[in-house]
Amino acid sequence: MTTLTYVKGLPTPREEVNSLGLTEFEMFLAAYSSVFHKAACETANHLFAVNSFNDSSWNTYLQKAYGISRRQSSGVISFAQGAVNASKEHRKLHIKTLEGKLKSLNSWITKSEKKLSDSARFYAKKNWRNSKTGCRLPLSCSLKFRNTNWKNLRFQIHNKKRRAYKLAQQIEHLKTAPIQTVIPRNQVFVVGSKNESFGNQVCQWNGNTIKFRVPACLESKFGKYVQTSLGNFDRNINRLPKDGAKTWHFFRKHNKWNAAVQFTPVPVNRVSRHSAFGCIGIDMNPGSIGWAYVDSDGNLKAHGQIPMLMGLPSGKQDVQIVEACLQLVRLATIFDCPIVCEELDFSTKKEQLRERGRKYARMLSSWAYSRFYQLLESILSNRGIYLMKVNPAYTSLIGLVKYARQYGLASDEAAALAIARRGMRLNENIPGSITAYLSVKDGKHVWSLWNQLNKLVKKSSIKRHNFYAISNWGSLVKQLSEESGRRKLRR
């Protein structure tokens, strides 16, 4: 089950502050964090050294070696295991990302070399001036590079091959290099248990005061227990239960000790109705978020856009994203329906940024897509609104072809309408005026038709804003398919 974590700065009541400006609890955390760090480092080294880890025997060893209790050593082991597993996953992700970049590089090199060879073959013909097909890479000079475009492309291929070689060497090194992990200092981690009072045997919090069981190695200095007033975790929607396991994590950041509690949240009442009664679809773009509400019959009833600014610092961007999410919450509350979004993964596209150009890279990197969906899911779950994720295939094309002109929608609103209908499991058949010019075998999925149309549109020189002026897609598809057939015959 999912867990939540609440964090707050550790209070420093005036009556508890000593001559050093620290409370007794902070003095204890500083002393215990040193012991915790040594034990966690040794545990991490042991985890890397052995193939099979015996939790029980290592727990006993930590108790004897560092003078801590069984629950405290369990916190050390959990903290070290989390750091080691994170390092291993990061290594796998790093290798996967580099392999994707290498694949994109090799694909670009292959296409560019073929473009050069085709162009050389074209100009080798005696009657190339009378050719009707033209050349894939016409020979021309550039004032910017002060060279011909052929030599410039050869220079780019040379640099890409050098980078591909370096990436291949880096991948081979990472596959065999030992994994290292960092255990930060000034950390204390205590695992909770639902069978213990206040959800934790070592660190107990009654809603106002927190009481920590001092390990045996520090009892001579701090006594058996240290405690301080912590207060409550104030939230507009507080899902912290009275019962259940509570795992505590104390860490020092910006010269201030912070307390974090991890717990299984209290379930909230479901606000949104079933998707069969209607949905709100959202389509996210760097400049705006388009939304569309469809009723139980799949008909558009309301739509709009939430403007977003680009290029903001991370803090201001988070505030902007939260405000947009709250607007979507208000819409979902008004219509009593779930929100449907696309299940996007930009890892593959980000691997191709060097080959796609600066404009595409700036557009994709300027907006925190993953951060938006992370905050949206968190905010909706706190308010009992269901978030559905659907396949994003051809939603933009469906919106532009079927709904943009019909309802007078912007491109993101039209895509949001297609997303909402997909969340309701409604079919999106291609218009009959188009199917006559597309050749698809019987029994194929309707997406095969959308795939053919998508390829035709990409090959054409139609700009995005021209979609609103197209009244009869049949004539356009006929023209595009005829042009494509003529190209095949010429070849």
Secondary structure as GFF3:
##gff-version 3
##sequence-region A 1 491
A	DSSP	beta_strand	4	9	.	.	.	ID=ss1
A	DSSP	three_ten_helix	14	16	.	.	.	ID=ss2
A	DSSP	alpha_helix	24	49	.	.	.	ID=ss3
A	DSSP	alpha_helix	55	66	.	.	.	ID=ss4
A	DSSP	alpha_helix	70	123	.	.	.	ID=ss5
A	DSSP	three_ten_helix	128	130	.	.	.	ID=ss6
A	DSSP	beta_strand	141	142	.	.	.	ID=ss7
A	DSSP	beta_strand	147	148	.	.	.	ID=ss8
A	DSSP	alpha_helix	149	176	.	.	.	ID=ss9
A	DSSP	beta_strand	187	190	.	.	.	ID=ss10
A	DSSP	three_ten_helix	197	199	.	.	.	ID=ss11
A	DSSP	beta_strand	203	205	.	.	.	ID=ss12
A	DSSP	beta_strand	209	213	.	.	.	ID=ss13
A	DSSP	three_ten_helix	216	218	.	.	.	ID=ss14
A	DSSP	alpha_helix	219	222	.	.	.	ID=ss15
A	DSSP	beta_strand	225	229	.	.	.	ID=ss16
A	DSSP	beta_strand	246	253	.	.	.	ID=ss17
A	DSSP	beta_strand	256	263	.	.	.	ID=ss18
A	DSSP	three_ten_helix	275	277	.	.	.	ID=ss19
A	DSSP	beta_strand	278	284	.	.	.	ID=ss20
A	DSSP	beta_strand	288	295	.	.	.	ID=ss21
A	DSSP	beta_strand	300	307	.	.	.	ID=ss22
A	DSSP	alpha_helix	314	335	.	.	.	ID=ss23
A	DSSP	beta_strand	339	342	.	.	.	ID=ss24
A	DSSP	alpha_helix	347	351	.	.	.	ID=ss25
A	DSSP	alpha_helix	353	356	.	.	.	ID=ss26
A	DSSP	alpha_helix	358	365	.	.	.	ID=ss27
A	DSSP	alpha_helix	369	382	.	.	.	ID=ss28
A	DSSP	beta_strand	387	390	.	.	.	ID=ss29
A	DSSP	alpha_helix	395	398	.	.	.	ID=ss30
A	DSSP	pi_helix	399	403	.	.	.	ID=ss31
A	DSSP	alpha_helix	404	407	.	.	.	ID=ss32
A	DSSP	alpha_helix	411	423	.	.	.	ID=ss33
A	DSSP	alpha_helix	432	435	.	.	.	ID=ss34
A	DSSP	alpha_helix	446	459	.	.	.	ID=ss35
A	DSSP	three_ten_helix	464	469	.	.	.	ID=ss36
A	DSSP	alpha_helix	473	490	.	.	.	ID=ss37
###
